[in-house]
Amino acid sequence: MLPGEKPIKDDKVKKRNKKLLGSKFRLQIKDLMQELKSSGCHFIRCLKQNEEKKPGVFNSHLVLNQIRYLGIVEIINIRKELYPVRIPYESFQK
């Protein structure tokens, strides 16, 4: 074997490892998609009323910035205009 020449065995191992890595990734994505499809997702958005975390203290500027950042106003408008009522998934199957 000449200097700098790689053995054939190493090339085969590298190719096999690449295939294994790709198939592992596909399986992980498939598992993730199955889990997401089987779960009922709910999102809860929490707002801090003040930086000190003290009861009875309300910082309207802080709350308004959080509402803007989270996009709550846009979500409310979309819900009112397009989908005001949630229809259960089971009703679509009939």
C-alpha positions as a printed NumPy array, in Angstrom:
array([[  0.   ,   0.   ,   0.   ],
       [  1.319,   3.453,  -0.916],
       [  1.643,   6.243,   1.673],
       [ -1.534,   8.324,   1.923],
       [ -3.645,   5.589,   0.371],
       [ -6.682,   4.633,   2.434],
       [ -7.648,   1.037,   2.88 ],
       [-10.832,  -0.065,   1.149],
       [-12.263,  -1.175,   4.479],
       [-12.336,   2.419,   5.857],
       [-14.279,   3.696,   2.837],
       [-16.896,   0.978,   3.241],
       [-17.241,   1.719,   6.947],
       [-17.685,   5.448,   6.267],
       [-20.361,   4.784,   3.636],
       [-22.171,   2.387,   5.96 ],
       [-22.038,   4.885,   8.83 ],
       [-23.499,   7.608,   6.597],
       [-26.365,   5.301,   5.64 ],
       [-26.926,   4.397,   9.257],
       [-26.937,   8.039,  10.305],
       [-29.449,   8.933,   7.591],
       [-31.739,   6.063,   8.467],
       [-31.513,   6.923,  12.182],
       [-32.537,  10.481,  11.388],
       [-35.49 ,   9.329,   9.263],
       [-36.672,   7.008,  12.033],
       [-36.392,   9.762,  14.627],
       [-38.381,  12.155,  12.431],
       [-41.006,   9.476,  11.816],
       [-41.32 ,   8.81 ,  15.56 ],
       [-41.569,  12.518,  16.285],
       [-44.315,  12.992,  13.691],
       [-46.287,  10.059,  15.102],
       [-46.02 ,  11.489,  18.597],
       [-47.099,  14.954,  17.457],
       [-50.066,  13.575,  15.528],
       [-51.213,  11.497,  18.49 ],
       [-51.063,  14.309,  21.039],
       [-53.523,  17.087,  21.658],
       [-51.474,  20.257,  21.796],
       [-52.508,  23.173,  23.969],
       [-50.552,  26.351,  24.418],
       [-50.588,  28.492,  27.519],
       [-49.138,  31.964,  27.412],
       [-48.185,  33.534,  30.701],
       [-47.77 ,  37.242,  31.271],
       [-45.76 ,  38.808,  34.071],
       [-47.607,  41.719,  35.63 ],
       [-44.441,  43.236,  37.117],
       [-40.699,  42.686,  37.203],
       [-40.608,  42.355,  40.995],
       [-43.125,  39.466,  40.98 ],
       [-45.061,  41.119,  43.801],
       [-48.84 ,  40.768,  44.156],
       [-50.977,  43.831,  43.543],
       [-48.354,  45.633,  41.427],
       [-49.288,  46.061,  37.761],
       [-46.946,  47.484,  35.109],
       [-49.123,  48.163,  32.064],
       [-46.14 ,  48.978,  29.814],
       [-44.544,  45.587,  30.603],
       [-47.802,  43.703,  29.991],
       [-48.458,  45.539,  26.707],
       [-44.959,  44.7  ,  25.442],
       [-45.488,  41.034,  26.284],
       [-48.856,  40.997,  24.483],
       [-47.268,  42.531,  21.389],
       [-44.282,  40.202,  21.477],
       [-46.421,  37.068,  21.823],
       [-48.748,  38.166,  19.005],
       [-51.833,  37.747,  21.161],
       [-53.755,  40.581,  19.466],
       [-53.168,  39.036,  16.04 ],
       [-54.23 ,  35.614,  17.308],
       [-57.456,  37.06 ,  18.723],
       [-58.224,  38.829,  15.44 ],
       [-57.61 ,  35.691,  13.4  ],
       [-59.821,  33.668,  15.725],
       [-62.634,  36.236,  15.459],
       [-62.453,  36.598,  11.677],
       [-61.757,  33.087,  10.468],
       [-62.385,  30.447,  13.083],
       [-64.582,  31.769,  15.896],
       [-65.714,  28.309,  16.984],
       [-63.644,  25.173,  17.354],
       [-65.345,  22.175,  15.829],
       [-64.379,  18.81 ,  17.344],
       [-62.299,  16.614,  15.075],
       [-64.792,  13.75 ,  15.402],
       [-67.514,  15.8  ,  13.685],
       [-65.409,  15.931,  10.492],
       [-65.297,  12.149,  10.272],
       [-69.082,  11.759,   9.846]])
